[in-house]
Amino acid sequence: MITTLVGAQWGDEGKGKVIDIMAAKADVVVRATGGNNAGHTVVSGGKTYKLHLVPSGILYPNTVCCIGPGCVIDPLALLKEMDEVAANGTALDNLKIDYRAHIVMPYHLLIDELSEAAKGEGGIGTTKKGIGPCYMDKAERIGLRFYDLIHPEIFGGKLKANLAAKDRYIAGMFGAKETADRRKTLDFDKIFAAYIDAGKKLEKYAADTTVIAYEADKAGKFVLFEGAQGTLLDLDMGTYPYVTSSHPVTGGFCVSGGIGPTYIKECVGIAKSYTTRVGKGPFPTELFDEVGDFIREAGFEYGTTTGRPRRCGWLDLVILKYAVRVNGLTGIALNKLDTLTGLKTLKICVGYKCGDKIITDFPADIHELDKCEPVYKEFKGWTEDITKATSLSDLPQAARDYLAFTEKFIGCKIILVGVGPDRSQSFEV
């Protein structure tokens, strides 16, 4: 059986924790899109794991963890992350990397930084991890793939051609001067040596992950596809241009994971009990007052990858209803309900006021979204500590009302509730 897990908001919904919980039952976990611009935090046994490329199922020794063909990999960053995971006592024997995954190169990092700087106030808030430029090369069909990295004779020829092209591009596009740093970034010998060394260390993990996932499913095993980022960061369906460069929706798993849509049996969306986003772009329910500050600090809303403080706001059910539709969600895991403890009054967005109209469908363009004002329904808050709750009956009535309304409005069952950061602080519904 294949189950997909996707972010139902702007990312940072606590996917790492939910994936870790479900991976306990999984035979295979596949990360299919994105790169080390995404960060999943898993807390287990008093240890905190901050994962960026390594799939979140790595904590289970019998689970095969695949980095799929749609991912983009910075091999130097991946090796560093693998060392950190190993230092916590976790084995990496079951890690697999697809031959087709594209490689983030030093010139991608430089172009990302120069491009964002050139945009000035119009920048989109990229993580500057080289993800966008790497996907650009993929679309232009000049990208370097993991297969190339572990075949030096192929890698060297393609690298030389790309370095010459990127040198011309950087000089012409950004007017970058011939500084020592730039020459170092585009130095063939240094790049070739560092990346081939990385390739030798990673070669033993090379595999066709699409075959692994397919054969596991055919054998009746449980395959979990792990999403990065969130629905509203999808290149097509998100708040363009403030989006990522891949497709973190259910359909993205089919293209970037190499599975047909009819093989997917369950689609689980992961959301917070409030809303956050990082970077620029419209955010109808964003709070600029002490409540927003309370949520940020209570939920420790700072980026796993960047450390940037996240923008915080009330739960937006227009967004969640959109995520249910776009992804074909069969269930919702709602995280961080405990963060709301202590607030006397809670609000949930149930629509947008756009001029004289009230709409409940998420707008297709950010210019329309910018004009929207949230329409709220108020709920009574609670003060009881819920971090030890193991069922709905352990929650105060106000919290149960909050969940019941959410479930009914979006038309999708809440199947898991998170009441704390540790994997044990969640319960099935």
C-alpha positions as CSV (number, residue, x, y, z in Angstrom):
1,M,0.0,0.0,0.0
2,I,1.3,3.5,-0.9
3,T,0.4,6.4,1.4
4,T,1.5,10.0,0.6
5,L,2.1,12.7,3.2
6,V,1.9,16.3,2.0
7,G,2.1,19.7,3.7
8,A,-1.4,21.3,3.6
9,Q,-0.3,24.9,4.2
10,W,2.9,26.9,3.5
11,G,5.3,24.2,4.8
12,D,6.6,23.8,8.3
13,E,3.5,21.9,9.4
14,G,5.4,19.3,11.4
15,K,5.7,16.7,8.6
16,G,8.9,15.3,10.1
17,K,7.1,14.2,13.3
18,V,4.1,12.7,11.5
19,I,6.3,10.9,8.9
20,D,8.4,9.6,11.8
21,I,5.3,8.2,13.5
22,M,4.0,6.6,10.4
23,A,7.4,5.3,9.3
24,A,7.3,3.0,12.4
25,K,4.9,0.9,10.3
26,A,6.5,1.5,6.9
27,D,8.8,-0.8,5.0
28,V,9.9,2.0,2.6
29,V,10.0,5.8,3.0
30,V,10.6,7.9,-0.1
31,R,11.5,11.6,-0.3
32,A,10.5,12.6,-3.8
33,T,10.8,16.4,-4.2
34,G,12.9,19.3,-3.1
35,G,16.3,19.6,-1.6
36,N,18.0,20.8,1.5
37,N,15.9,23.9,1.4
38,A,13.4,21.9,3.3
39,G,13.8,20.9,7.0
40,H,12.0,18.2,9.0
41,T,12.5,18.1,12.8
42,V,12.1,14.8,14.5
43,V,12.3,14.6,18.3
44,S,12.7,11.1,19.7
45,G,14.1,9.8,23.0
46,G,15.3,13.2,24.0
47,K,17.3,13.6,20.8
48,T,16.4,16.2,18.1
49,Y,17.1,15.3,14.5
50,K,17.1,18.1,12.0
51,L,16.7,16.4,8.6
52,H,17.0,18.2,5.3
53,L,17.6,15.5,2.6
54,V,17.8,12.2,4.6
55,P,14.2,10.8,4.8
56,S,12.5,11.0,8.1
57,G,12.1,7.2,8.4
58,I,15.9,6.9,9.0
59,L,15.4,6.3,12.7
60,Y,13.9,2.9,12.0
61,P,16.7,0.3,11.2
62,N,14.4,-1.9,9.1
63,T,13.0,0.9,7.0
64,V,14.4,1.5,3.5
65,C,14.8,5.3,3.0
66,C,14.9,6.6,-0.5
67,I,15.9,10.0,-1.9
68,G,13.9,9.9,-5.1
69,P,14.5,11.0,-8.7
70,G,12.7,14.4,-8.3
71,C,15.0,15.6,-5.5
72,V,18.0,17.8,-6.0
73,I,21.0,16.9,-3.9
74,D,23.9,19.0,-2.6
75,P,26.3,16.1,-2.0
76,L,28.5,18.0,0.4
77,A,25.5,19.1,2.5
78,L,24.1,15.5,2.4
79,L,27.4,14.0,3.6
80,K,27.5,16.5,6.5
81,E,23.9,15.7,7.4
82,M,24.6,12.0,7.2
83,D,27.6,12.5,9.6
84,E,25.3,14.3,12.1
85,V,22.7,11.5,11.9
86,A,25.4,8.9,12.4
87,A,26.8,10.8,15.4
88,N,23.4,10.3,17.1
89,G,23.9,6.6,16.8
90,T,21.6,6.1,13.8
91,A,22.8,3.7,11.0
92,L,22.5,4.7,7.4
93,D,22.7,1.3,5.8
94,N,19.2,1.5,4.4
95,L,19.6,4.8,2.7
96,K,19.2,4.8,-1.1
97,I,19.7,7.6,-3.6
98,D,18.1,7.5,-7.1
99,Y,20.4,7.7,-10.1
100,R,18.2,10.4,-11.6
101,A,18.3,12.9,-8.8
102,H,19.9,16.2,-9.9
103,I,23.0,17.6,-8.2
104,V,23.3,21.1,-6.7
105,M,26.6,22.6,-7.8
106,P,28.6,25.6,-6.4
107,Y,27.5,27.8,-9.3
108,H,23.9,27.1,-8.4
109,L,24.5,28.5,-4.9
110,L,26.3,31.6,-6.3
111,I,23.6,32.2,-8.9
112,D,20.9,31.9,-6.2
113,E,22.6,34.4,-4.0
114,L,23.3,36.9,-6.9
115,S,19.8,36.6,-8.3
116,E,18.1,37.2,-4.9
117,A,20.4,40.2,-4.3
118,A,19.6,41.6,-7.7
119,K,15.9,41.5,-7.1
120,G,16.3,43.8,-4.0
121,E,12.9,44.5,-2.4
122,G,11.4,42.2,-5.0
123,G,13.2,39.1,-3.7
124,I,11.1,36.1,-2.9
125,G,13.0,35.0,0.2
126,T,14.9,32.0,-1.2
127,T,16.9,29.9,1.2
128,K,19.9,30.5,-1.1
129,K,20.6,26.7,-1.2
130,G,20.8,26.7,-5.0
131,I,17.6,24.8,-5.4
132,G,15.9,27.0,-8.0
133,P,19.0,27.3,-10.3
134,C,19.4,23.6,-10.1
135,Y,15.9,23.0,-11.2
136,M,16.4,25.6,-14.0
137,D,19.3,23.5,-15.3
138,K,17.1,20.4,-15.1
139,A,14.4,22.1,-17.2
140,E,17.1,23.3,-19.6
141,R,18.4,19.8,-19.9
142,I,21.9,20.6,-18.9
143,G,21.7,19.4,-15.3
144,L,24.1,17.0,-13.6
145,R,22.5,13.9,-12.1
146,F,23.6,11.5,-9.4
147,Y,24.5,8.9,-12.1
148,D,26.9,11.4,-13.5
149,L,28.4,12.1,-10.1
150,I,29.4,8.5,-9.6
151,H,30.8,8.2,-13.1
152,P,33.8,10.7,-13.2
153,E,34.4,10.4,-16.9
154,I,30.9,11.6,-17.6
155,F,30.8,14.2,-14.8
156,G,34.1,15.9,-15.9
157,G,32.9,16.5,-19.4
158,K,29.6,17.9,-18.4
159,L,31.1,20.0,-15.6
160,K,33.6,21.7,-18.0
161,A,30.8,22.7,-20.4
162,N,28.6,23.9,-17.6
163,L,31.3,26.0,-15.9
164,A,32.1,27.8,-19.1
165,A,28.4,28.5,-19.7
166,K,27.8,29.7,-16.1
167,D,30.9,31.9,-16.2
168,R,29.4,33.7,-19.2
169,Y,26.0,33.8,-17.6
170,I,27.1,35.2,-14.3
171,A,29.3,37.9,-15.9
172,G,26.6,38.9,-18.4
173,M,23.6,38.7,-16.1
174,F,25.0,40.1,-12.8
175,G,28.2,41.9,-13.9
176,A,30.1,39.9,-11.3
177,K,33.7,41.0,-11.2
178,E,36.6,38.5,-11.5
179,T,37.1,38.3,-7.7
180,A,39.1,35.6,-6.1
181,D,35.9,34.2,-4.5
182,R,34.2,33.9,-7.9
183,R,37.2,32.2,-9.5
184,K,37.3,29.7,-6.6
185,T,33.6,29.0,-7.1
186,L,34.1,28.3,-10.8
187,D,37.4,26.5,-10.5
188,F,37.1,23.2,-12.4
189,D,39.9,21.3,-10.6
190,K,38.6,22.1,-7.1
191,I,35.0,21.4,-7.9
192,F,35.8,18.2,-9.7
193,A,38.0,16.9,-6.9
194,A,35.5,17.7,-4.1
195,Y,32.5,16.3,-5.9
196,I,34.1,13.2,-7.2
197,D,35.3,12.5,-3.6
198,A,31.7,13.0,-2.4
199,G,30.5,10.7,-5.2
200,K,32.8,7.9,-4.1
201,K,31.5,8.2,-0.6
202,L,27.9,8.1,-1.8
203,E,28.1,5.6,-4.6
204,K,27.2,2.6,-2.4
205,Y,23.8,4.2,-1.8
206,A,23.0,4.4,-5.5
207,A,19.8,2.7,-6.6
208,D,16.7,2.9,-8.8
209,T,14.3,3.9,-6.0
210,T,11.3,3.7,-8.3
211,V,11.8,-0.1,-8.6
212,I,12.2,-0.3,-4.8
213,A,8.9,1.4,-4.2
214,Y,7.1,-0.5,-6.9
215,E,8.2,-3.9,-5.9
216,A,7.5,-3.2,-2.2
217,D,4.0,-2.2,-3.1
218,K,3.5,-5.3,-5.3
219,A,4.7,-7.4,-2.4
220,G,2.0,-5.9,-0.1
221,K,4.4,-3.8,1.9
222,F,3.7,-0.3,3.3
223,V,5.4,2.5,1.2
224,L,5.3,6.0,2.5
225,F,6.0,9.0,0.3
226,E,7.3,11.9,2.3
227,G,6.4,15.4,1.2
228,A,8.6,18.5,1.5
229,Q,7.4,22.1,1.8
230,G,3.6,22.6,1.4
231,T,0.7,22.8,-1.0
232,L,0.8,26.6,-1.1
233,L,4.5,26.5,-2.1
234,D,3.7,24.3,-5.2
235,L,5.1,25.8,-8.4
236,D,1.7,25.7,-10.1
237,M,-0.8,25.6,-7.3
238,G,0.9,27.8,-4.8
239,T,1.1,31.5,-4.2
240,Y,3.3,32.1,-7.3
241,P,5.9,33.6,-7.5
242,Y,6.5,33.0,-3.7
243,V,6.8,29.3,-4.2
244,T,9.4,26.6,-4.4
245,S,10.7,25.1,-7.7
246,S,9.1,21.7,-7.5
247,H,5.7,20.2,-6.8
248,P,5.0,19.3,-3.1
249,V,1.5,18.1,-3.8
250,T,0.2,14.5,-4.2
251,G,0.5,14.7,-8.0
252,G,4.2,15.6,-7.6
253,F,4.9,12.2,-6.1
254,C,3.7,10.5,-9.3
255,V,6.1,12.5,-11.5
256,S,9.0,12.9,-9.1
257,G,8.7,9.6,-7.4
258,G,8.0,7.4,-10.4
259,I,4.7,6.0,-9.3
260,G,1.4,5.8,-11.2
261,P,-1.5,7.7,-9.5
262,T,-3.6,4.5,-9.2
263,Y,-1.1,3.0,-6.9
264,I,-1.7,5.6,-4.2
265,K,-4.3,4.4,-1.7
266,E,-4.2,7.2,1.0
267,C,-3.3,10.9,0.9
268,V,-2.7,12.4,4.3
269,G,-2.4,16.2,4.7
270,I,-0.4,17.6,7.5
271,A,-1.3,21.0,9.0
272,K,-0.8,23.1,12.2
273,S,-3.7,24.1,14.3
274,Y,-2.8,27.7,13.2
275,T,-1.0,29.0,10.1
276,T,2.6,30.0,9.5
277,R,4.7,30.9,6.5
278,V,8.4,32.0,5.9
279,G,9.4,34.6,3.5
280,K,7.4,37.0,1.4
281,G,3.9,36.7,0.0
282,P,0.3,37.3,1.0
283,F,-0.9,35.8,4.3
284,P,-4.6,36.7,5.0
285,T,-4.7,35.6,8.7
286,E,-1.3,36.9,9.7
287,L,-1.1,38.4,13.2
288,F,1.0,41.5,14.0
289,D,0.1,41.7,17.7
290,E,0.9,40.0,21.0
291,V,-1.2,37.0,19.9
292,G,1.1,36.4,16.9
293,D,4.1,36.8,19.2
294,F,2.6,34.3,21.7
295,I,2.1,31.7,19.0
296,R,5.6,32.2,17.6
297,E,7.2,31.7,21.0
298,A,4.9,28.9,22.3
299,G,5.3,27.0,19.0
300,F,9.0,27.9,18.6
301,E,8.2,29.0,15.1
302,Y,11.7,29.4,13.7
303,G,12.8,27.8,10.4
304,T,14.7,24.5,10.6
305,T,16.8,25.3,7.6
306,T,17.2,29.1,7.9
307,G,16.5,29.9,11.6
308,R,14.2,32.8,10.4
309,P,11.2,33.6,12.6
310,R,8.0,32.4,10.9
311,R,5.1,34.7,10.3
312,C,2.1,33.4,12.4
313,G,-1.6,33.7,12.1
314,W,-5.0,32.1,12.8
315,L,-6.0,28.7,11.3
316,D,-7.2,29.3,7.7
317,L,-9.8,26.8,6.6
318,V,-10.0,28.3,3.1
319,I,-6.5,27.1,2.7
320,L,-7.1,23.6,4.2
321,K,-10.2,23.1,2.0
322,Y,-8.1,24.0,-1.0
323,A,-5.4,21.5,0.1
324,V,-8.0,18.8,0.5
325,R,-9.2,19.4,-3.1
326,V,-5.8,19.8,-4.8
327,N,-4.3,16.8,-3.1
328,G,-7.3,14.5,-2.9
329,L,-6.7,14.2,0.8
330,T,-8.2,11.2,2.7
331,G,-7.2,12.4,6.1
332,I,-5.6,15.3,8.1
333,A,-3.0,15.2,10.8
334,L,-3.4,18.4,12.8
335,N,-0.3,19.4,14.8
336,K,0.6,21.7,17.6
337,L,-2.8,22.0,19.2
338,D,-0.9,22.5,22.5
339,T,0.5,25.8,21.2
340,L,-2.9,27.4,21.5
341,T,-3.2,26.6,25.2
342,G,-3.6,29.8,27.2
343,L,-5.4,31.9,24.6
344,K,-8.8,33.0,25.9
345,T,-10.3,33.4,22.4
346,L,-9.4,31.5,19.3
347,K,-10.3,32.5,15.7
348,I,-10.7,30.3,12.6
349,C,-10.9,31.8,9.1
350,V,-13.9,30.5,7.3
351,G,-13.9,32.8,4.2
352,Y,-12.4,35.9,2.6
353,K,-14.1,39.2,2.1
354,C,-13.2,40.5,-1.4
355,G,-14.9,43.7,-2.0
356,D,-18.6,43.1,-1.6
357,K,-18.3,39.3,-1.9
358,I,-17.5,36.5,0.6
359,I,-15.6,33.7,-1.0
360,T,-14.6,30.3,0.4
361,D,-12.4,29.1,-2.6
362,F,-8.7,30.0,-2.5
363,P,-7.9,32.6,-5.2
364,A,-5.8,31.6,-8.2
365,D,-3.5,34.6,-8.1
366,I,-1.8,36.6,-5.3
367,H,-3.1,39.9,-6.6
368,E,-6.6,38.7,-5.8
369,L,-5.5,37.2,-2.5
370,D,-3.9,40.5,-1.5
371,K,-7.3,42.1,-1.7
372,C,-8.9,39.5,0.7
373,E,-9.7,40.1,4.3
374,P,-10.3,37.1,6.5
375,V,-13.8,36.3,7.8
376,Y,-13.5,34.7,11.3
377,K,-15.5,32.5,13.5
378,E,-14.6,32.8,17.2
379,F,-14.1,29.9,19.6
380,K,-13.5,29.7,23.3
381,G,-10.0,28.8,24.3
382,W,-8.6,26.6,27.0
383,T,-6.0,26.7,29.7
384,E,-5.6,23.0,30.6
385,D,-2.3,21.3,29.8
386,I,-3.1,18.9,26.9
387,T,0.5,17.7,26.3
388,K,-0.2,14.3,27.9
389,A,-3.5,13.7,26.1
390,T,-3.8,10.3,24.4
391,S,-7.3,10.6,23.0
392,L,-10.0,13.1,22.2
393,S,-11.7,12.4,25.6
394,D,-8.5,13.7,27.3
395,L,-9.0,17.1,25.7
396,P,-11.1,20.0,27.2
397,Q,-14.4,20.5,25.4
398,A,-13.2,23.8,23.9
399,A,-10.4,21.9,22.1
400,R,-12.7,19.2,20.9
401,D,-15.1,21.9,19.5
402,Y,-12.2,23.5,17.7
403,L,-11.3,20.2,16.0
404,A,-14.9,19.1,15.2
405,F,-15.6,22.4,13.4
406,T,-12.4,22.2,11.4
407,E,-13.1,18.7,10.3
408,K,-16.7,19.4,9.3
409,F,-15.8,22.6,7.4
410,I,-13.0,21.1,5.2
411,G,-14.8,17.9,4.6
412,C,-11.9,15.7,5.6
413,K,-11.4,13.6,8.7
414,I,-8.8,14.5,11.2
415,I,-7.0,11.2,11.8
416,L,-4.1,12.4,14.0
417,V,-3.7,15.2,16.6
418,G,-0.4,16.5,17.8
419,V,-0.1,17.9,21.3
420,G,3.7,18.3,21.7
421,P,7.0,18.0,19.8
422,D,7.9,14.4,20.8
423,R,6.7,11.5,18.6
424,S,4.8,10.1,21.7
425,Q,2.8,13.3,22.0
426,S,0.3,12.5,19.3
427,F,-2.8,10.3,19.2
428,E,-4.9,8.8,16.5
429,V,-8.6,9.7,16.2
